Amino acid sequence: MAYGLGGQQPIIVLKEGTERAKNREAQFNNIAAARAVADAVRSTLGPKGMDKMLVDSLGDVVITNDGVTILKEIDVQHPAAKMVVEVAKTQDNECGDGTTTSVILAGELLKKAEGLIEQNIHPTILANGYRMASAKAMEILETVAVDVTPSDEEMLKKIAKTAMTGKSVGGQRDFLAEMAVKAVKAVAEKKGTKWSVDVDNIKVEKKTGGSIADSVMIQGIVVDKERVHPRMPKSVKSAKIALITGSLEIKKTEVEAKIQIRDPAAMQRFLDEEESNLRRMAEKIKESGANAVFCQKGIDDLVQHYLAKFNIYGCRRLKESDMEKLAKATGAKLVGNIMELEAGDLGVAELIDERKVGEENMTYITGCKNPKAISLMLRGGTEHVIEEVDRAMHDALRVIGITLEDGKAVPGGGAPEIELSLRLAGYAASVGGREQLAIECFAQAMEVIPWALAENAGLDAMDVVIKLKSAHEGKKANKNAGLDLNTGEPIDMLKENVIEPLRVKTQAVKSASEVANMILRIDDVIASRKAPPMPPGGPGGGMPPGMGGMPGMM
């Protein structure tokens, strides 16, 4: 609302029902919402962190302490809180680990900023100070980092185990970490002097049954499908594989059509033609030289019969992602129209066989043309256990991948955060001006990670942070000193085998400071009135407004 000349007549600018919060009110509302999100995951940080049970509207249960999983499952409404959830998603896409750290840091940066805003320090100065501190933090983290070579499997295993710490993997961390290192090294490619790892090349299949220790790595592709006909061969050696993205069925017409047949003989001819079309499809596969076919859509019963007769192994209704992985692994080309299939489109594998896993049959394609085709078969006692093992394995695969790509790692256990806190405090003094206050706040905010680790382990957080600071300063200063969660004493994290990729820390600090800056710079929130819920039966369920009643009463 604004006022006209002389302050007489109010001018309505915004629609009725629009909510508006300005200046301090808007800033403090946004900060409170972002901090609420950070507080929701704070208790899950570290190996002694607690789990959350999430129950959705359908009653499905997820039990996890994986920050990004929790935030994805929660239905967040507040726009500023959604921005913090995006930080966790970005961290997960970039690094696969450190999602809880990034969210807690963002919440703490905003909490520290709140005090400065109350002291009348302008948000733009705050944002500038945070930006300077973030840039300096990147330089400091580089000095803390240690080099990791691809041949150093022990170091990679330690990094994988650190990423899995806190996840419920039933004491099988060593076994899973070793499997993850083997899988990543199998798909890693050297480009010039750098390594490149595409974790999507590792196919992860989950099957309930057995224990976590029954999980295996397969040099090839596993497809969660069985052969479509019992008379098909159970295994095929020296397989030549056709990949069909279309369907092996009689096509329906695009438009609605009717065929009227008056003569019984014509009816028989019509059926014969349909059958010969289906037979031609099976014969086309045989002519191409294929002895195995994977179809993305359906396979007609008659085609199945002929394929079985021709001794061809067949699977139907595969996922698009599985088809792409099979194409990459076997060298086959994806063919849309079966009639265009040629011998050059086929892929090769040494063996295709059907194996029973748990209660169901699965198809294993091994000895592929491309040795970078790797599958992991994860097992576990219950659905919830397997899901958590899958999340732990995802984190492990990603952190090993980014460590190979960057060749750098840092100690864990709150060591880099304490080092950042001390070094940034020294940097703040050299900057001067009001930005100095913002950089000091940034330095203090870094302490939240060891603080939360100590809280979650039932230790006195204040004592822990003081002890860590003294371990990082003085004559016997050790920049690798982190928190031993069993004793509450500082300890060298590299010797204790608690190691994380450098990118996890740099990404967490960068994304946390960016989202904090974005939220701080908002000084006006204008929210439109929410649309009323749709009436039962959807639009058009009743008369348009004003059409009822007497004529002339519109």
N, C-alpha and C positions, 0 to 999 in steps of 0.2 A: 504494500500500500504506500502511495506517495501523496503529497498534498499539493494542490494547485497554488496559484498566486494568492498571496495574502493568507495562505494556510486555511482557506475556507473549505473548498470542495475536495473531499478525498478522491483520489484517482486509483481505481483498482487495477493493478498491473498483473497480479498472479491470479490464476484460477481459484475459485472457492474450494477450500479443503486442502490447499497446498500447505505443507509444513515447511517452516524456514528457521534455521538456527544460524546465528551470525557470530563472527569474531571469537571471543574466548569460549563462549558456550559451544560453538561448533567444534573448536579445536579440542576442548576437554571431552566432549561427547565421543569424538573420533578416537581420541587416545584411550578412553575408558573401554571402548569396544575392542580395540586392537589388543589391549592388555588382557581383556577377558579371554581372548583366543589363546594368547600366550600362556595364561594361567591354566587353561584347560589341558595343555600338554606338558606343562612343567614337571609334573610328578612322574613322567615316563622317562626322563633323561637318565642315561647311564645304566651300568650293569645292575644297579640295585633299584632301578626305576620300577614303578608299579604298572600293571596292565589296565586297559580300559575294556569294558564290555559294552559293545554298541549294538542296540537292537533297532532295526529299521521298522517301517510301517507294516511290513508283511510278517514281522516276527523273526526274520533271519538274524542270527547272532554272529558278531565278529568279535573275537578276543585278540587284542594286539597292544603293543606299546610302540608301534611304528607311527611316528608323528604325522606323516602325510596321509596314511590310511585313516587315522582318526579324523583328521580335518576334512578329508573327502567325504566321509560317512556322515559327519555332522551337517545338518542343514542350516547354514549360516545366513542370517537375514541382513544384518547391518552392513552397509556398503564398505565402511572402513575395515570391518572384520574380514570381509571377502578379500580385500587387498592383501591382508596378512596370510590368508589361506593360499593365495596365489604365490606368495614367497615360498611356501613349503612345496608347492607343485613344481616351481621352477628349480628349486634345489634338488628335487627328486629326479627331474628330467636331466639336469646337468651332471649330477654326481651320484645319485642313487642313495646317498646317506647324508646325515647332518641336517635333516629336515627339522627336527625338534630344536636343534641348536639355533638355526636361523630364525625360527619363530620366537624363541625366548629372547634372543638378542634384539629383535625388532621391538618386542614389548618393553624391554628394559631401556632401550634408547628413547622411546616415547615417554616412559615414566620419568627419566632424568630430565627430559626436555620440559615436562610439565612444570617442574620447579622453576626453571629459568623463565618460562613464559609468565609465571606469576610475578617474577621480579622485573617485568616489563622489558625483557629482551626480545627483540623482534624475531619472528620465526624465520625470516630470510637470513638473518645473521646466524641463527642456529643451524639452518640447512647448509650454509656455506662452511661453517665449522665442522659439521659432520662429514661433508664431502672431503675436506682437507684431511681429517682424521682417517677416513676410509682409505684414501690414497697412500697415506703414510703407513697404515696398517699392512697394506700389500707389500711394501718394501721390507717392513720388519719381519713378516712371515717368511719372506724369501731367505732372510739370514738365519731363521730358526730351522729351515728345511734341511733334510739330508737326502743324498742321491740314492736312487734305487735303480738297479739294472735288471733287465728281463731275466737274466740268468740267476738272479738271487731269489730262488724259490722260497727259501725260508722266510725272507722279509715279506714277500707277497702273501705267504700263509698267515703271518702275524697280522698283516693289514686286514685280511679277510676275517680272521677270528675277532679282531677288534670291532669290525662292522657288525658281526653277528652277536656280540656281547649284549646281554639283556633280552635277546629274542629267545622264545621257548623252543630250543632245539634239542632238548633231552640229553644234554651232555655229549652230543655228537659234533661239537664245533670243529674239532681237529679233522675228523673224517670229511665233513662237508667243505671245510676250507681247502683241503687237499684236492677235492673233486673240482671245486670252483677254479683253483689255480690251473689245473690241467685243462679244463674246458676253455678258459680264456686264452691260455697260451696256444691252444689248438686253432683258435680262430683269429689270433692276432696276425696282422700283416705289416710288413716293414715297407714304408714309403720314404725313400731317401734315407735320412738319418733318423727319422721319427717312426714311431709305431702307431698303428691305427687299430682300434678294436671296436667292432660292431657287435654288441652283445645280442642283437636281434638274430644273429646267426646261430645262437645257441637256443635250441628248442627245448622248452621245459614242459614235461608232461607230469601230471599228478594222478596217483591212484591210491585210494584208501586200501589199507591192509598191510600186514607185516609191520616192521618198525622202521624208524628213520635210517637205521644202519643198513636196511635192504635197498636203499637208493643206489642207483648205478648210473655211470656215464656210458653212452653208446656212441661208437664211431659211425654215425649214420643218422637217419631220420626215423622217428617213431610216430606212427599215425594212429590215433584212437579210433580205428575202424577195423572191421573184420571183412573177410571176403564175402561177396554178396550171394554166392551159391555154394552149397555144401559139396558139390561135385568138382569144384575148381581145385587145382593142386594146392596143397598146404604150404609148399615152399617152391620157389623158382630160382634156379641157379643161372648165372650169366644172364640176368634179367635185362630185357630191352623194354623200356617203359614209355608208354604213351600217356600224355597228360591232356585231358579233354575238359575244356571249361564249359562247353555246352551240355545238353542232355542227350542221352542215347534212348530217346523215346520218340513216338510219333508227335510231330508238332501240331499244336492247336492253331487254328486260324486266328489272325489278329482281330478280325471282325466276327460278329456272331453269324454263323452260317449253318444252314440245314441241308442235308442231302436226302432227297426222297428216292427210295428204290421201290419199284413196283414188281420187278421180276426177281424171283428167288435166285436165279442163276447169277444175276447182276450182284446180288448180295454176296454170293460166294466169291465172285471176282473181286469185289471190294475188299473182303477179308483177306483174300490171297495176296492182293497188292500190298495191303498193310503189313502182312507177315513177311513178304519178300523185301519190303523196305527195311524192316527191322533186321532181317537176316543179312542184308547188304551191309548194314552198319558193322555187324560182327565180322563179316568177311573182310571188310575194309581194314579193320584192326589187324586181322590175321595176315592180309596181303602186305601190310607195311612192315611185317617182321616182328611186331610187338608180341611179347608173351606176358605182359602185365599192363593193366590200364587203370588209371586213377581218374575218376570223373567228379567234377565239382557239383554236378546236378544229379538227377535220377538216372537209373538204368532200368529199362523195361524188362519185365519177367522173361520175355521171349529172347531178348538180347543176352540176358544172363544165361539162359539155357544154351544158346549157341556158343557163348564165350567158354562155358564149362566144357562143351563138346570139343572146342578147339584147344582145350588145355591152357586157357589164358586166365591169369589171376586178375580179379577185378574188385575195386572198392568204389563206393559211390558217396555222394554228398560230403565231400571234403571241404574244409574251411578254405577260404581264399588264401589266407596266410600260409596254410599247409601246402597248398599247390605251388605258391611262390618259392617256398623253401625247398620243395622237391625239385622244382625246375633248376634252382641254383645248385643243389647237391648232385643231381644226376646229369645235368647238361641237357635236359629235355626242353623242347619249346612248348609253350602253352598253345593248344589248337582249339579254336572256337567251333569250327565246322568239321565234323568227323569225316566228311567226304574229301576234305583237303589234306588229310593226314598222309604224310610221306615218310619214308625210311629215315630221311635226314632230321625229322622232328623228334626222333626217339632219344631217350636218355639211357644211361647204362648204370647198373649196380651189380655187384657180385652175387648178392643174395637177397631175396625177398621171402620172408616167412612170417607165418601167423603164430603168435605165442600167447599163452594164457597168462594174464597178469591179474591177480586177485580173482574177481568173478567174471571178468570180461576178456575177450580176445582183442589183441592189438597187432598191427602190422609193422614189422621191423624191416627197414630198407638199409642194408649195411654194405660196406665195400663200395662206397659211392665214388664217382669220378672226381668230385671236388672233396679233398680231405678236410676242408674247413666246415663240413656238415657235422654238427655235434648235437646230440640230444641228451638231456638229463631226465631220468625217470625217478621222481621223488615219491617216496612211500611214507606212510605214517598211520598210526592207530586210528585216528578219527579225522573227520573233515577239518576241524578247527586246527589240529596239530599240523596237518599238511599245508593249510593256508599260511600258517605262521612260518613253516619251513620254507615255503615258496618266497615269502617276503624276505626272510633272512638270506636266502640264496640270491635273490635279486640284488640286495644290497652288496653282498660279497662279490658277485660278478661285476657289478658296476665299479666298485672301488678298486678292484684289481685292474680293470680296464683303464680307468683314468690314471692310475699310478704308472702303468706301462706307457701310456701316452705322454704324461708329463715328466716321468722319471724322478719325481720328488715326493717326499713324505715328511710329516711332522709328528712329534710326540703327541699322545693324547692325554686324557686325564686332567684337562684344565691347564696344562703347561703352557701352550701357546697363548691362551687368553690372559694368563697372569703376566707373561712376558709383554704382551701388547699393552696391558693396563699400565705397567711401570714405564715402558718406553714412550707411550703416548703422553703420559703425564709430564715427562721430561720435555717432549716436543712442544706441548702446550705452552710451557713457560717461554720457549724461544719465539713463539708466534706473537704473543701480546694481543692487545685489543680485546674486543668482546668475543671474537671467535675463540679466544683462549678458554673462555668458560665452557663453550660448546665442546671443545676438544677434551677438556677435563671430564666433562659428563660422559663423553664417548669412552674415555679410558676407564671410568668407574663402571660403566655398563658392562664392560668385558668381564668384570669379576662375577657376573651373574652365573656363568657356566660352572666354575668350581663351587660356587655357593649352592647352586641347585643340586650338583652331584653329591655334595656333603649332606644337604637336607634329605635327599632321597635315600641316603645310606644311614640315616639316623645319627649323624655326627653334628657337632656344634659348628655351624657354618662360619661364624665369626672367627673362631680359633683357627679353623682350617685355612681361611684366606690369609690371615696374618702369618701363619707358619709358611705358607707357600711363597708369600712376598719376601720373607726373610731368606728363604732358600734360593730365590732368584737374584738377591742382592748380596753385597758384602764380598769378603775375600774368597769364599768358597762358592761363589755364584754358579748355579747350574741352570741354564735356560731350559733343560729337559725335565726339570723337577715338576712332577704332577702329583695328584692326590692318590694315595693308597687307600682305597675305600674300606679295607679291613681294619687298618690301624689308625687312619686319620692323619698319618704322617706323610711329609713330602718324600718322594722317591723318584729315581731316574726312570722315566717312562720308556726310554729306548731299551734299557736293560730289562725292564719288566714286560717287554713285548707288547706295549699298548701304543700302536702306531696307526696314524690315519693319513690318507692322501692329502697333499697340500691343497688341491683344488677344493676339497670339502670345506676347508677353513676359509679360503679366499672368497669362494662363492657365498658362504654364509654371511661373512662380514659385509660383502658388497651388496647383496640383495637386502639384508636387514637395514643397512644405512639408506639404501635407495627408497625403500618403502616408508621408512621413518620420515625421510625428507618430503616425500609426496604427501603423506598425511599431515605433516606440520604446515605445509604451505596452503592447506585448504582452510579458508576463513569464512566460508558461507556454504551451507548445505540446504538446497531447495529440493524438497521431495514432493512429487505430485501425489494427489490422492489416489489410493489404490482402486483399481477397477472393481466394481461389485461382482460377486461370483455369478457365474452363468446360471440362468434358471434351469430347472430340471427339463430334460428333453432338448437342451441346446437351443441355438438361435432358431427363430421361426416356430417356436413351440406354441406361441399364443398370438394375439392380434398385436400389430404395432401400436405404440402408445398413441392415445388420442383417437383411435379408430372405434373404440367401444362407445356405448352410451347412445344418447339420442342424436339424430341428425342435426347438424348445425351447432353441436356442443363442442366442436374441436377446439 
